[in-house]
Amino acid sequence: MGRKINDAEVRKLELEILINFSKYCEKYNLRYFLAYGTLIGAVRHKGFIPWDNDVDVVMPRPDYDRFMELVREERIGEHFHVLDYHDVKTFPFAKVIDNRTRLSEKYLVTYTMGVYIYVFPLDGLPDDVRKRKRLEKKAAIYYKLYAFTNYRFNEGSTKLKKAIKNIMYPFSRIISSRWICEKLNKLCEKYSFDQSKFVTNIVWGYLPSECISKEVFESSDKCEFEGHFFNIPVGGVNG
């Protein structure tokens, strides 16, 4: 029987995953960027934010799709594998997982996996604000459906939420989780990353606050993170 690992050990494993992921992307000339709290941590702290254990990266959709094709033929490393909803019951994006560990989500029913890093695709958005809002509303519906069909029985952040979830639990298993993930990713294909002026993480983002000029991702630089250097977006900074 294994032992429970502490936060420092989790971060060490996540860093190892990130290093191997970065090398793999460089080998195949795939674009990727540190994102969210990981990007903030790199810029402000040259490492993890003190209260954050997650590692987040984003990839333009063409590179993300290519990455998912490649890892099915050639693994990132001996101890790592990549999962998304095509393989098992998991999220509508990819996770690079250390298969020497075991970890499960507290509130959602997904495939039991190990310590991981998040890999999110970046997709194009329409120029027209009204079309963008319609896309955002559709994505938000799929987020809620995903949560509804994957929450755990008798789990909730409050007693009220737990009670409501338990009442609705039998109905929550009617809709296929994979179907929702497929519909959400299909929604992302409407606007090409390379031909769009604005991009975002549609599959799991915080729309509409994350509508970003694509110029931001047209060039990159290396930034230190826990003693190693990884790509961060710098395009459009001076323009």
C-alpha positions in Angstrom: 0.0 0.0 0.0 1.3 3.4 -0.9 1.7 6.5 1.2 0.2 9.9 1.0 2.5 12.5 -0.4 2.8 16.2 0.8 2.4 19.4 -1.2 6.2 19.7 -1.7 6.3 16.3 -3.2 3.3 17.0 -5.5 5.0 20.1 -6.8 8.2 18.2 -7.4 6.3 15.6 -9.5 4.4 18.3 -11.4 7.6 20.1 -12.2 9.0 16.8 -13.6 6.0 16.4 -15.8 6.3 19.9 -17.0 10.0 19.5 -17.9 9.3 16.4 -19.9 6.2 17.9 -21.6 8.3 21.0 -22.5 11.1 18.8 -24.0 8.5 16.8 -26.0 7.0 20.0 -27.4 10.4 21.3 -28.4 11.3 18.1 -30.1 8.2 18.3 -32.3 8.2 22.1 -32.6 4.8 22.5 -30.8 3.7 25.8 -29.4 2.9 25.9 -25.7 2.8 28.6 -23.0 2.6 28.6 -19.2 -0.8 30.0 -18.2 -3.0 31.1 -15.3 -1.5 30.7 -11.9 1.6 29.0 -13.3 2.3 32.0 -15.5 1.8 34.4 -12.6 4.1 32.3 -10.4 6.8 32.3 -13.1 6.8 36.0 -13.5 6.3 37.0 -9.9 8.0 34.2 -7.9 10.1 32.3 -10.5 8.1 29.3 -9.4 4.9 28.1 -7.8 2.6 30.7 -6.2 2.8 29.8 -2.5 -0.8 28.8 -2.3 -1.1 27.1 -5.7 -0.3 23.4 -6.5 -1.6 23.4 -10.1 0.5 23.6 -13.3 -1.4 25.0 -16.3 -0.3 25.2 -19.9 -2.1 26.3 -23.0 -1.6 25.2 -26.6 -3.0 26.7 -29.8 -5.6 24.3 -31.1 -3.5 23.1 -34.1 -0.6 22.3 -31.8 -2.9 20.7 -29.2 -4.4 18.4 -31.8 -1.0 17.5 -33.2 0.2 16.8 -29.6 -2.7 14.5 -28.9 -2.0 12.6 -32.1 1.7 12.2 -31.4 1.4 11.0 -27.8 -0.8 8.1 -29.0 2.2 6.9 -30.9 5.1 8.0 -28.8 4.8 8.6 -25.0 6.3 11.6 -23.3 8.3 9.4 -21.0 8.2 6.1 -19.2 6.2 7.3 -16.2 3.9 9.7 -18.0 0.7 9.3 -20.1 -1.8 11.7 -21.5 -5.5 11.3 -21.1 -8.5 13.1 -22.4 -12.2 12.2 -22.8 -11.5 10.0 -25.8 -9.7 7.5 -23.6 -11.5 7.5 -20.2 -14.2 9.3 -18.3 -12.4 12.6 -17.7 -12.4 16.3 -18.6 -12.9 18.0 -22.0 -9.1 18.8 -22.1 -5.9 16.9 -21.6 -3.9 16.0 -18.5 -0.4 14.7 -18.5 -0.3 12.3 -15.6 2.5 10.6 -13.6 1.4 7.0 -13.5 3.4 6.2 -10.4 0.8 8.1 -8.3 -2.9 7.8 -7.7 -5.3 10.8 -7.2 -9.0 11.2 -7.5 -11.3 14.2 -7.8 -13.3 15.0 -4.6 -16.6 16.3 -6.1 -16.5 14.8 -9.6 -16.6 11.2 -10.8 -13.7 10.8 -13.3 -11.1 8.2 -14.1 -8.8 7.6 -11.1 -5.5 9.1 -12.2 -2.2 10.4 -10.7 -0.6 13.7 -10.1 -1.0 15.7 -13.3 -0.6 19.0 -15.2 -3.4 20.6 -17.2 -3.1 21.1 -20.9 -5.8 23.4 -22.4 -6.4 24.1 -26.1 -6.6 27.7 -27.2 -9.4 28.3 -29.8 -10.4 31.1 -32.0 -13.3 33.5 -31.3 -15.5 35.5 -33.6 -14.8 39.2 -34.1 -18.5 40.1 -33.7 -19.3 40.6 -30.0 -22.8 39.3 -30.4 -21.6 36.0 -31.9 -19.0 35.8 -29.2 -21.6 36.1 -26.5 -23.7 33.4 -28.1 -20.7 31.1 -28.2 -19.9 31.9 -24.6 -23.5 31.1 -23.5 -23.4 27.7 -25.3 -20.1 26.9 -23.7 -21.5 27.8 -20.3 -24.4 25.4 -20.7 -22.0 22.6 -21.5 -19.9 23.4 -18.4 -23.0 23.1 -16.2 -24.1 19.9 -18.0 -20.7 18.4 -17.4 -20.8 19.2 -13.7 -24.3 17.8 -13.5 -23.5 14.5 -15.1 -20.2 14.0 -13.2 -20.7 15.0 -9.6 -20.3 12.4 -6.8 -23.1 11.1 -4.8 -23.3 12.6 -1.2 -20.6 15.2 -1.9 -21.0 18.9 -1.9 -19.4 22.1 -0.6 -22.4 22.9 1.5 -25.2 20.8 3.1 -27.8 22.3 0.8 -25.8 21.5 -2.3 -25.2 18.0 -1.1 -28.9 17.4 -0.5 -29.9 18.8 -3.9 -27.2 16.7 -5.7 -28.4 13.5 -3.9 -32.0 14.2 -5.0 -30.9 14.8 -8.6 -28.3 12.0 -8.8 -30.4 9.4 -10.7 -31.2 11.9 -13.4 -27.6 13.1 -13.6 -26.5 9.8 -15.1 -28.8 9.9 -18.1 -26.5 12.2 -20.2 -23.2 10.9 -21.4 -20.2 12.7 -20.2 -18.3 12.0 -23.4 -21.1 13.4 -25.5 -20.9 16.7 -23.6 -17.1 16.8 -24.1 -17.5 16.1 -27.8 -20.1 18.8 -28.2 -18.0 21.3 -26.3 -14.9 20.5 -28.4 -17.1 20.7 -31.6 -18.1 24.2 -30.6 -14.5 25.1 -30.4 -13.9 24.2 -34.1 -16.2 26.9 -35.4 -13.4 29.5 -35.5 -9.8 28.8 -36.5 -7.1 29.7 -34.0 -4.7 30.9 -36.8 -7.3 32.9 -38.6 -8.9 34.6 -35.6 -8.1 38.0 -34.0 -9.2 36.8 -30.6 -8.6 33.5 -28.8 -9.4 31.8 -25.5 -9.7 28.6 -23.6 -13.3 27.7 -24.6 -13.3 24.2 -23.3 -12.7 25.2 -19.6 -12.3 28.9 -19.5 -13.8 31.9 -17.7 -15.7 33.4 -20.5 -16.0 36.3 -21.4 -13.1 37.6 -19.3 -10.5 35.6 -21.2 -11.0 37.0 -24.6 -7.4 37.6 -25.6 -5.8 39.2 -28.7 -4.1 36.4 -30.6 -1.1 38.7 -31.0 -0.2 37.8 -27.4 0.6 34.3 -28.5 2.4 35.1 -31.7 5.8 35.2 -30.0 7.2 33.7 -26.8 10.1 34.0 -24.4 11.6 31.8 -21.8 10.8 32.5 -18.1 12.3 30.8 -15.0 10.0 28.5 -13.1 11.5 26.5 -10.2 15.0 26.6 -11.7 14.0 25.7 -15.2 12.9 27.8 -18.2 9.6 27.5 -20.0 7.7 29.4 -22.7 5.5 32.4 -21.8 3.5 34.5 -24.2 5.0 38.0 -25.0 3.5 38.9 -28.3 1.7 42.2 -28.5 3.2 43.5 -25.3 4.8 46.5 -27.0 2.1 47.0 -29.5 
